[in-house]
Amino acid sequence: MPKPNYFSAHLTILRIFGLWSYDDSESRSSSSPKSFLYSVYQATLLFTFAYLFTVLEIIELRFSWAKFDDFISNVCYAIVHTMACLKISLILARASDIRKIINSFENGPFQIRPGEKTDEEYRLVSQRVRRTEKLLKIYFTIGTSVVINGLLCPLYVSSDSTSRQTRVKNFTTEPDRGLISGDDNEIVSRKLPYMSYFPFDVGATPYYELAYVYQGISLMTLSPIIVTTDVLYGSILLHIATQLGILARTLISVRSIGANRLLRYDLYKSHGNGWKFDDGEIFSRKRLDVEIYRLLKNCVAHHRAIISLAENMEEIFSTLVLLQFLSNLVIMCFPLFQITSLFIFCNCGDEVTQQSLLVADAACFCDWYEFSSAKMRRALLSIVQRSQRPLRLTVAKFATLSRETYLKVVQGSASYFMFLRKMHRADDDDEQ
């Protein structure tokens, strides 16, 4: 049975864009040529096309303050790209912790183990892996389409727009740029894809082309990072929900699982000894109780491991999710892929909570009244007591990560949007 590749697609994209080193065996040695070359590539790519680009956008806010529409647009994109830089910094700073979380699925307590229910577990995990990969493809396509459209729009505008006006040389990145064409008074308007500060006149060749290429590379670097980090976080939450579902299925059928395992074991021994069972009792009640108790102990350990994993996820990502919520109050109506990433967080957080509640139901509906041992009932009781408190991920302890919270953000964004629209109309009335 092949081992599921939980996050191979996510990590491949992150590695391409400098956010995920090679395996520990290859990257742990600082003298490794591959590790050194990757570190140089990582520092050059991220500093030049992520951090520096975002700083230039923030500097440009000073020059676009006078124009309300340009300023609002620039603020939105600056927030998006600042969030991307924060995600980059988080991945780099907590790489070892995130690697442990990922390894816990592939090589740790949540890996698919041989034995009864393996086929069912493998099916559930494989379905979730395919879903997360499909999720990554969808949002990667959306994010890339948004960026490409933004990069191509200035070309359409420049090819169709000419104006008869005197060219004014400007050393900041105003949205409209011109190049003299034929007549001294005729210029062709040229736009950069995004408003960003440059210490030279980007209206002249070849500076315009260089600035255009730089912005294009920067956006094609930031967009996959934004999408992949968001989907990676959501994918981990979905796999946590899957583990809760597996635990619930094990609890609700713990008696039959124990009986089937004993039956398989005894059949294996009888086949090896050339001995056949008669129609009587195959195994004793005592042996069945011992096997059920062993399964219940495994369930308790599994449940604790899931809770610990969820707590680690919240400890690493909760502050970043809080910033994501706050930033979406401003930019909800602008970059589509940023909006959808917030929905991923809330939807996956809801699924974790729902699956944690199913664990309590499964523990209550298993054949607990058949348990003859007090220690078996205590093991089951510990799961029931802990499951009565739903496993909830939070936004840095301020709110629960759920669809209800997402709707509140949308409502708040609509209120702020109407306020800004009213301010803009007031400015227009004053100018008239």
N, C-alpha and C positions, 0 to 999 in steps of 0.2 A: 504494500500500500504506500504510494508516494506521500512524502511529507508536504503539507500545505505551505506555500510561500505566502505568508501573511501580508508582508509589506514590501515585497521585492520591487514592485512598480514604483511605489512612493520613494523608496530609498535610492533607486536608480536615478530618478529625476533630481533628488536632492544632491546626489553625488555629482551629477553633471554640472550643477550650478554651485558647487563648492561648499555644500552644507553637510556632507556625510562622508567621512573618511572610509578607507577600505577596512576589511576585517581586522580584528585586533591582532591577529598573527602577522599581518602585513604592515599595519600602521603604528603599532606600539613601539617599534624600534625607531628612534629619532635619526639613526644613521642610514635608514633604508632610503635608497635613491627615489623609489616611488613615493614614499611618504614626504620626502623633502620637496620633490617636484609638485606634488599635490598641494602642499602648504603654500608654496609660491603662487601657484595658480589660484588657490582659494583667496589669499590675501589680495592679489591683484584684481581679480574679478569683483569681489564683494566691495572693496574700498572704492574702486574706480566707477563701477556701474550701479552701485546700490547706495552706499553711504554718501559719496560725493554728490551724486545726482540729487539725492534728497536734500542735502544742505543747500545746493544751488536753487532748488525750488523754494525753500524756506526764505532764502535771501531775497528772492524775487517778490515775496509778499510786500516788502517795503516799497517797491516801485509800482505795484498794481493797486495800492490802497485807494487811489483817487477814483478808480473805475470799479463800481460796485459789482457788476457781473463778473468782470475778470478776477476780482479779488475773491469772490465766493468760489468760483471755479478752481482757482489756484489753491485756496485753502482745502478744498475737498481732496484734490489730488495729493497735496502735501501730507494730509492726514493719512491717506491710504498708503503712501510710500513710507511715511514714518512708522506706521504699524508694521510694514514689511521689514524695515530695519530692526524693529524691536523683536520680531519673530526670528530674524537671523541671529541676533545677539542671544536670544534665549536658547536656540538650538545649539549654538557654539558653546555657550556657558554650561548648559546642562546636557551635553552630548552623552556623557557616561550614564547619567540617570535614565535618559530616554532610551539608550541602548539596552539597559537592563530591563526596562519595561517591554521592549520589543522581543528581547531574548526570552522573556518569561513565557511568551506564547510559543516560540519555536523550539526552545530547549529547556524550559523551566516547568513549573507545576501545571501549566495549562496545555502542554503538548499532548498530542494524541498518543495514548498508551495502549499496548496490546491487551486484549482481553475482551470480555463481554461488553456490548454496547459500543465497541470501537467503530463499527460501520455506521451507526447512527450519529455518533459524535463527528466522525469524519465527514458525513454528509452535511451536517449543520455548519461545521466550520468551513467546508468548501463552498457552500452557498454564500456564506458571509464574505469569504475572500472574493468571490466573483462579484458580489454586490459592491464591495468597497472599490474594486478595480473599475467597475462600471461607473461608480460615482466619480472617481478620479478622472476618467475619460470625459465625462459630461462636463464637469466644471473646468477641466483643463481646456476643453474646446471653447467653452463660453469665455473664459478669461483671455485666451489667445485671440479669439475673434474680436473682443472689445479693444484689445491693444492694437491689432492690425488695422481695424477700422479707424482708430484714432491716429495711427501713423499715415494712413492713406488720405484722410480727409483734407489735409493741407495741400496735397497734390491736386485734388479735384478743384479746390478753391482757387489755387494759383493758375490753373490752366484756363479757367473760365472768367476770371475777374481782372479787368483792367480799369484803371481810373486815371483821369487827367487832373493831376495835382502836382505840386512841387515836392520833390523828394526832400524829406527831412531826415538827416542822419541821426540815428539814435543808438547809443551804446548800451541800452538796456533792452530786454526782450519784450518789446511791445508786441501784441498779437499780430499786427499787420506790418509786413516789411515790404519794401519795394526795390525793384531794380529797373534802371532806365532802359527803355527799349525803343530804339529808333528816335522818335521825337523827344526833345529834351524835357517836355512837360508830360510825357506819357510813361507811366510806370506800371509794372505788373506786380500786384500784391502777392507777397510771399509770407507764408505762415510756418512757424514751427509747430510740431504736433502738440507740445506742452509748453507752458510758460515756465521759463527757467532763466536764471541769471547767467550771463557770460561776460567776461571782461573785455570783449571785443565786439565790433559791429557785425552782427550775424546777418545783416541785410546784404552783405557783399560776398561775392564768390572769392575764395572757396570756403569762407568761414560758415556760410549758411549750410553748405553740404556737410561739413565736418560736424556742426552742431546737430544737424538732422540725423546723421548716422549715430552720433553719440547717444541722442535721446532714444533712437530706435533700439540700440543694443541694451541700454539701461532698462527700458520697458519690457523687452523680451527676456530680461534676466529677472526683474522683479515680479512679473506676472506669474511665471511658473512657481516661484518661491511662495508667493501668497497663496495660490491655489493648493499646492502640494502640502504645505504645512497645515493649512486648515483641514484638508481632507484627511491627512494623517491623524490629526487629533480626533476627528469624527470617527475614523476607522477604528482607532483603539477603543473608543467608547462602544462602538457596535460590537466589537469582539468581547468586551466585558459583558455586554448584554447577552451574547451567545453563551458565554460560560455560565451565566446565571440560568439560562434556559436549560443547559445540559445538567446543571445541578438539580433543577426542579424535576426534570425527567427521571433522574436517578433516584431522588427521594420518593417520588410517587410510586415507583415500581421497585423499591429496594428489596422487597421480599422475593419477588420473582427473579430478580437479577441474582440474588444469593443462591436461590435454588438452581437456577440454570448453570451457574458456575460450579456448584458442587456436582451437578449431574454430568457436566462435561469432564470434570476432573476424574470422577469415578468411572465414566465410560472409557476414558483414556487409560486408566490403570487396568481395567478389566480387559481391554483389547491387548494391552501389552502382556498380560499374564495368561491370555487365552481362556479367560473366565467370563461367563455370561451371567447377567442379572436374572433373577426370577421375577415374578409379578408382585413380590412383596415390597416393603418399604425400601427404597434405594439408600437413603441416608437417614440418620437419626435427627430428632428435633434439636438435640444439643449441638450437633455440628452445624445445623442451619442457623441457630442463634449466634454461634461464634462467627460465622461468615457474615451475617447481617450486621453484627456489631463492628466487624472490621470495615464493612462498607460505610457504616454511619460515621466511623472515625475519619475515613477518607473524605466524606462529605463535609464534616466539620472543618477539616484542614483546607479543603477546596474553598469553602465559604469564606474562611479567614483570609485566604490568599486573594480572593476576589476583592474583599473589602480593603485589604492592604494596597492592592493595585489601584483601586479607585481613589484612595486617599493620596497615594503618590501622584496620580494624575492631577488631582486638584491642587496639590502643593506646588507642582511645577507650572501648571497652566492657568490657574484661577486668576492671577493678577492680569495676565495677558488677555483672558476672556473679558475681564472687567473693562480694560482699555478698549477692547473690540466693541463692547456695548456702548461705551461713551462716544467712541468715534462714529458709530453708526447713527447716533442721534443727529449728527451733522451731515453725513454723507449718504443717507439712506436712498436718496433719489438719484444718485450719480453712478458710481461704478457698479455694474450689475454683479460682477463676480464677488465683490466685497459684500453685497447684500446676501447673496446665497451662502457665503461662508458662515455668516451668523446664523442662518436658518439651519445649517448642518449641525452646529453646536447644540442648538436648542432641541432639535429633533432627536439627536443621538442621546442627549441627556435625559429626555423623556423616556426613551426606550430602556435605558439602564434602570430608571426608577420602576417602570412597569414590570421588568423581568425580576427585579428584587422582590416585588410583592408576590410574584408567582412562586418564589421559593417558599415563602410562608404557607401559601395554599397547598403546595405539594407536600410539605411536611405534615400538614394537618390531615390530608386525605390519603396518606399512605396507611398501610395496615398496622398502625402502632398498637392497636389493642391486642394484636397477636404476640407482641413482644413479651417474653417471659422473664427477661433480665432487667433489673433496675438500672444498670449502667447503660443499657441500650436506650431506655426511655430518657435518661439524663442527657445522652448524646443528642437525641432528637430534640429535646427541650431546649438545649442551647441554641440550636439553629432557629427554632420557632421564636424564642425570645429576641434574638438579634434581628430576625427578619421582620418583626413587628415595627421596627423603625426603617422605613424605606431608604434605600441607598440613593441619596440625592447629591448630585454635583452642584456646586454653587458658583456664583460670579464673585469670587473673592469674599465670600460670606455675606454679600449684600443682598443677593436674590438667588432663587433657585434657577438652575439652567433648564428651562422648559419652554414649550410653545407659548404658554401663557405670558411668560416674561418677554418673549419675542414680540408678541402682539402689543404689549405695553410700550416696547421700544418703537414699534411702528407708529403707534398712536402719538407718542411723544415727538417723533420725527415730523409727523404731519402738523402738529401744533407749532413746532419751530419753523416749519416751512411756511405756514400761513403768516406767521409773525414777520419773517424775512420778506415775504411777498408784499405785505402791507408797508414795510419800511421802504421797499424799492418803489412802490407806487407813490409814496409820500415824497421821495427824492425826485421822481419824474415830475410831479405836480409843482414842486419848488422851482425846478429848472424852467418849466413852461411859464 
